């Protein structure tokens, strides 16, 4: 049976690799994206993955040096009104955009990646030995959930831009 430090190091190595892979993927699809909103969203996600990787590397070094799990304060970002992380880019978006099949495929894969990562962090928080470890994984799972929601929002925009704008702008028909 693995000792606790070996299990923790293995989980950290896996998390680091997931974040590296995510960053590479988001950079690639950002370059391939055919619209400004997609480019900006995927660039932002690549930067988020890099921030996560750095946090994991810092923790990895501490654990490898047989130090206690470090306290890392992660405050979830407030979601911009009306509930999208990339609202500013969307304000200038085209309500008549046509989604390229490759873009939709990239988003589908990204959504799957974010779900997998969120599930991994949730399971790590449930198995955590230290309170700081549990809080760290819970905070990262919440961030991954935010990434997932941003991707779902973007997919909805590409599939039905007019419907997306109607929903976001809260238009209603009053029958009068």
Secondary structure, DSSP 4 states (H G I P E B T S, - for coil): ---HHHHHHHHHHHHHHHHHHHHHHHHHHHHH-SSHHHHHHHHHHHHHHHHHHHHHHHHHHHHHTTPPPPP---PPPPPPTTT-TTHHHHHT--TT----HHHHHHHHHHHHHHHHHHHHHHHHHHH-SSHHHHHHHHHHHHHHHHHHHHHHHHHHHHH-HHHHHHHHHT------
